[in-house]
């Protein structure tokens, strides 16, 4: 047999190599195909409520987890029903559980599928609030009795002399009319329809240095915008509601205010630590202060940023804190 010329032998080798490579590529593609169609990883389901501080904090946490490679999904939930949902694993994490309005629902879910994920440095409070300049005209207004002695300063009608307390929306469940009656205060309550009406009332009064007392809470953007304080009422006890002889008014129950300091906690589904151990470590380290929360809220409520954008800006401005939460500082 006559041998092939060298050039022809080289051509045959090249063609065989191309065929082998094509076959290997086809096999690899077939092997990889099932991975391409496999279901995506289960996202971390973050609770989202309907008030600014919780929404923007949830987005801050969401951004941090996504930047670390964890899929995230926000799930809107009622503030009372959310804890049973956490216990059931229907959602995985709540960044901000307030002791005041959520204590009972929180305690009921604890230990039956929901776990305490830590307490923030921030403390919470809500109730009657005055700008500090009010104390110039009424030095004892920081206490409910001193405030009541100056009720005429807060009267919208000079002829009536009944002070006006600007209260929260009626559907928020704050029965301050009962408190006013129980303590026999010379005040009447005017409930706003939206939180924005609270802030416009405060802004107008603050601009004119006019006496005003209104419902407020902390953490809130007002912490970093206005100089003021809460009015102290008798601390609540079980006896306040059960025993009329307890408290300033011996003929009435309910003659006490709200707690002056409450916790702000994180809550989680008990299975989150096993599903995403690294994410769980991050979430356990997340720890907001009142000022940090207030600054994030201001970006949304005052600067009119979208929560998702405010969260990203907050992370940029607080990178050192975030690095601590990530365990890198």
C-alpha positions as CSV (number, residue, x, y, z in Angstrom):
1,X,0.0,0.0,0.0
2,X,1.3,3.4,-0.9
3,X,1.7,5.6,2.2
4,X,-0.2,8.9,2.5
5,X,1.8,12.0,2.0
6,X,2.7,13.8,5.2
7,X,0.4,16.7,4.5
8,X,-2.6,14.3,4.1
9,X,-1.7,12.5,7.3
10,X,-1.7,15.9,9.2
11,X,-5.1,16.8,7.7
12,X,-6.6,13.5,8.8
13,X,-5.3,14.0,12.3
14,X,-6.8,17.5,12.5
15,X,-10.2,16.3,11.3
16,X,-10.2,13.4,13.9
17,X,-9.3,15.9,16.6
18,X,-12.2,18.2,15.7
19,X,-14.6,15.2,15.7
20,X,-13.4,14.1,19.2
21,X,-13.7,17.7,20.5
22,X,-17.2,18.0,19.1
23,X,-18.3,14.7,20.7
24,X,-16.8,15.7,24.1
25,X,-18.6,19.1,24.0
26,X,-21.9,17.4,23.2
27,X,-21.4,15.0,26.2
28,X,-20.5,17.8,28.5
29,X,-23.6,19.8,27.4
30,X,-25.9,16.8,28.0
31,X,-24.3,16.3,31.5
32,X,-24.8,20.0,32.4
33,X,-28.3,20.2,31.1
34,X,-30.0,18.9,34.3
35,X,-28.2,21.5,36.4
36,X,-29.5,24.3,34.2
37,X,-33.1,23.2,34.7
38,X,-32.8,22.5,38.5
39,X,-35.0,24.6,40.7
40,X,-33.4,27.8,42.1
41,X,-32.4,28.0,45.8
42,X,-35.1,28.7,48.3
43,X,-35.0,32.5,49.1
44,X,-34.8,34.0,52.5
45,X,-38.3,35.2,53.1
46,X,-38.2,38.6,54.8
47,X,-41.3,40.0,56.5
48,X,-42.4,43.4,55.3
49,X,-44.9,45.4,57.3
50,X,-46.6,48.7,56.3
51,X,-44.6,51.3,58.1
52,X,-41.5,53.1,57.1
53,X,-38.9,52.0,59.6
54,X,-39.7,48.3,59.2
55,X,-39.7,48.5,55.4
56,X,-36.4,50.3,55.0
57,X,-34.7,48.1,57.6
58,X,-36.0,45.0,55.8
59,X,-34.5,46.4,52.6
60,X,-31.2,47.1,54.3
61,X,-31.0,43.5,55.4
62,X,-32.2,42.3,52.0
63,X,-29.4,44.2,50.2
64,X,-26.8,42.8,52.6
65,X,-27.9,39.2,52.1
66,X,-28.2,39.6,48.3
67,X,-24.7,41.1,48.2
68,X,-23.4,38.0,50.0
69,X,-25.1,35.7,47.4
70,X,-28.3,34.7,49.2
71,X,-31.6,34.9,47.3
72,X,-34.2,37.1,49.1
73,X,-37.9,37.7,48.8
74,X,-40.1,40.2,50.7
75,X,-43.4,39.0,52.0
76,X,-46.0,41.6,53.2
77,X,-47.6,40.5,56.5
78,X,-49.9,41.7,59.2
79,X,-48.0,42.8,62.3
80,X,-49.9,40.4,64.6
81,X,-50.2,37.4,62.3
82,X,-46.6,37.5,61.3
83,X,-45.3,35.7,64.4
84,X,-47.4,32.6,63.8
85,X,-46.2,32.7,60.2
86,X,-42.6,32.7,61.4
87,X,-43.4,29.8,63.7
88,X,-44.9,27.9,60.7
89,X,-41.9,28.7,58.4
90,X,-44.2,30.6,56.0
91,X,-41.8,33.5,56.4
92,X,-38.2,33.4,57.8
93,X,-37.2,36.6,59.4
94,X,-38.5,39.8,60.9
95,X,-36.0,42.6,61.5
96,X,-38.1,44.8,63.8
97,X,-40.6,43.4,66.4
98,X,-41.8,46.1,68.8
99,X,-42.5,45.1,72.4
100,X,-45.3,47.6,72.9
101,X,-47.9,46.6,70.3
102,X,-46.6,43.1,69.5
103,X,-45.6,41.6,72.9
104,X,-48.4,39.1,73.3
105,X,-48.3,37.7,69.7
106,X,-44.5,37.5,69.9
107,X,-44.6,35.6,73.2
108,X,-47.2,33.1,71.9
109,X,-45.1,32.1,68.9
110,X,-41.8,31.9,70.8
111,X,-40.6,28.3,71.2
112,X,-43.2,26.7,68.9
113,X,-41.2,27.2,65.7
114,X,-40.2,30.9,66.1
115,X,-36.9,31.9,67.8
116,X,-35.6,35.1,69.3
117,X,-32.9,36.3,66.9
118,X,-31.5,39.0,69.2
119,X,-32.3,42.4,70.6
120,X,-31.3,45.7,69.0
121,X,-29.5,48.4,70.8
122,X,-32.4,50.6,69.9
123,X,-35.2,51.0,72.4
124,X,-38.8,51.9,71.5
125,X,-41.4,54.2,73.0
126,X,-44.6,55.8,71.9
127,X,-47.0,58.3,73.4
128,X,-47.4,62.0,74.0
129,X,-44.5,64.1,72.8
130,X,-43.6,67.8,73.1
131,X,-40.9,70.0,71.5
132,X,-38.3,71.1,74.1
133,X,-39.1,74.7,73.6
134,X,-42.5,74.1,75.3
135,X,-40.6,73.7,78.6
136,X,-39.7,77.4,78.3
137,X,-43.4,78.3,78.8
138,X,-44.4,75.3,80.9
139,X,-41.3,74.0,82.8
140,X,-43.2,71.0,84.2
141,X,-44.7,69.8,81.0
142,X,-42.5,66.7,80.8
143,X,-44.9,65.2,83.4
144,X,-48.6,64.7,82.7
145,X,-49.6,66.7,85.7
146,X,-47.4,69.7,84.8
147,X,-48.7,69.4,81.2
148,X,-52.3,69.4,82.4
149,X,-51.6,72.6,84.5
150,X,-50.6,74.3,81.2
151,X,-53.5,72.9,79.1
152,X,-54.6,76.4,78.1
153,X,-51.3,76.8,76.2
154,X,-52.4,74.0,73.8
155,X,-56.0,75.3,73.4
156,X,-56.9,76.0,69.8
157,X,-59.8,78.2,71.1
158,X,-58.8,80.8,73.6
159,X,-62.4,80.9,74.9
160,X,-62.5,77.2,75.6
161,X,-59.1,76.8,77.2
162,X,-59.2,73.0,76.7
163,X,-55.8,71.7,75.4
164,X,-55.6,69.8,72.2
165,X,-53.7,66.5,71.9
166,X,-53.1,65.5,68.3
167,X,-53.4,61.8,68.3
168,X,-52.7,59.0,65.8
169,X,-55.2,57.6,63.3
170,X,-58.2,56.2,65.1
171,X,-57.6,52.7,63.6
172,X,-54.2,52.4,65.3
173,X,-56.0,51.3,68.4
174,X,-54.7,53.9,70.8
175,X,-57.5,54.9,73.2
176,X,-56.1,58.1,74.6
177,X,-59.6,59.5,75.1
178,X,-59.9,56.9,77.9
179,X,-56.6,58.0,79.4
180,X,-57.7,61.7,79.4
181,X,-60.9,60.8,81.1
182,X,-59.2,58.5,83.7
183,X,-56.7,61.1,84.6
184,X,-59.3,63.9,84.5
185,X,-57.1,66.0,82.2
186,X,-58.2,69.2,80.6
187,X,-57.5,68.0,77.1
188,X,-59.4,66.8,74.1
189,X,-58.0,64.5,71.4
190,X,-58.0,65.2,67.7
191,X,-57.1,62.1,65.7
192,X,-55.4,62.6,62.4
193,X,-56.2,60.4,59.4
194,X,-52.6,59.7,58.3
195,X,-49.1,60.0,59.9
196,X,-48.3,62.7,57.4
197,X,-50.8,64.9,59.2
198,X,-48.9,64.4,62.4
199,X,-45.7,65.6,60.8
200,X,-47.3,68.6,59.1
201,X,-48.8,69.6,62.5
202,X,-45.4,69.3,64.2
203,X,-43.6,71.1,61.4
204,X,-45.9,74.1,61.5
205,X,-45.8,74.3,65.2
206,X,-42.0,74.0,65.3
207,X,-41.5,76.6,62.7
208,X,-43.6,79.1,64.7
209,X,-42.4,77.9,68.1
210,X,-46.0,77.3,69.0
211,X,-47.0,74.9,71.9
212,X,-48.0,71.5,70.6
213,X,-48.4,68.0,72.1
214,X,-48.9,65.1,69.7
215,X,-48.5,61.4,69.3
216,X,-45.0,60.3,68.4
217,X,-42.7,57.3,68.7
218,X,-39.1,56.3,68.6
219,X,-37.2,55.2,66.6
220,X,-38.5,57.8,64.2
221,X,-37.1,60.4,61.8
222,X,-38.1,63.0,64.3
223,X,-35.3,61.8,66.5
224,X,-32.8,63.5,64.2
225,X,-34.9,66.4,63.0
226,X,-36.6,67.8,66.1
227,X,-35.5,68.5,69.7
228,X,-38.2,67.1,72.0
229,X,-39.2,64.5,74.5
230,X,-42.0,62.3,75.7
231,X,-44.4,63.2,78.4
232,X,-44.2,60.9,81.4
233,X,-47.4,59.3,82.6
234,X,-47.8,56.8,85.5
235,X,-46.1,53.5,84.5
236,X,-48.5,50.7,83.5
237,X,-49.1,47.8,85.8
238,X,-51.7,45.0,86.0
239,X,-53.3,46.8,88.9
240,X,-53.8,49.9,86.7
241,X,-56.5,48.0,84.7
242,X,-57.8,45.8,87.5
243,X,-57.9,48.0,90.6
244,X,-59.6,51.4,90.5
245,X,-57.9,52.3,93.8
246,X,-54.5,52.1,92.2
247,X,-53.1,55.2,90.6
248,X,-53.9,58.9,90.7
249,X,-57.7,58.5,90.2
250,X,-59.1,56.2,92.9
251,X,-62.4,56.0,91.1
252,X,-61.1,54.8,87.7
253,X,-59.0,52.1,86.1
254,X,-56.8,52.9,83.1
255,X,-55.2,55.9,84.8
256,X,-51.7,55.0,83.5
257,X,-49.7,55.6,80.4
258,X,-47.4,53.4,78.3
259,X,-44.0,51.9,79.2
260,X,-41.2,54.4,78.9
261,X,-38.7,51.9,77.4
262,X,-39.4,48.8,75.3
263,X,-37.3,46.4,73.4
264,X,-36.9,46.1,69.7
265,X,-36.2,42.5,68.7
266,X,-35.5,40.3,65.7
267,X,-37.5,37.1,65.2
268,X,-36.9,34.2,62.9
269,X,-38.2,30.8,61.8
270,X,-36.3,28.1,63.8
271,X,-35.3,26.3,60.5
272,X,-33.5,29.3,59.1
273,X,-30.2,28.5,60.9
274,X,-30.1,25.1,59.3
275,X,-31.2,26.3,55.8
276,X,-28.7,29.1,55.6
277,X,-26.1,28.9,58.4
278,X,-24.0,31.8,57.0
279,X,-27.0,34.1,56.5
280,X,-28.2,33.3,60.0
281,X,-24.8,34.4,61.5
282,X,-25.2,37.7,59.7
283,X,-28.7,38.3,60.8
284,X,-27.8,37.5,64.4
285,X,-25.1,40.2,64.2
286,X,-27.4,42.9,62.7
287,X,-28.0,45.5,65.5
288,X,-29.5,48.9,64.9
289,X,-29.5,51.9,67.2
290,X,-32.2,54.5,67.4
291,X,-30.1,57.1,65.5
292,X,-29.3,54.6,62.7
293,X,-33.0,53.7,62.3
294,X,-34.0,57.4,62.4
295,X,-31.5,58.4,59.7
296,X,-32.8,55.6,57.4
297,X,-36.4,56.7,58.0
298,X,-35.6,60.3,57.2
299,X,-34.3,59.3,53.8
300,X,-37.8,57.9,53.0
301,X,-40.2,60.2,54.9
302,X,-38.5,63.5,54.4
303,X,-36.1,63.1,51.5
304,X,-38.8,61.1,49.7
305,X,-36.5,58.3,48.5
306,X,-37.9,54.9,47.7
307,X,-37.1,52.4,50.5
308,X,-35.0,50.2,48.3
309,X,-32.8,53.2,47.3
310,X,-32.7,54.6,50.8
311,X,-31.5,51.2,52.0
312,X,-28.7,51.1,49.5
313,X,-27.6,54.6,50.4
314,X,-27.7,53.8,54.1
315,X,-25.4,50.8,53.5
316,X,-22.9,53.0,51.7
317,X,-23.0,55.6,54.5
318,X,-22.6,53.0,57.2
319,X,-20.2,50.6,55.6
320,X,-18.1,50.2,58.7
321,X,-21.1,49.0,60.7
322,X,-22.2,46.6,57.9
323,X,-18.7,45.1,57.8
324,X,-19.0,44.4,61.5
325,X,-22.3,42.6,60.9
326,X,-20.6,40.6,58.2
327,X,-17.8,39.6,60.7
328,X,-15.1,41.4,58.8
329,X,-14.2,44.0,61.4
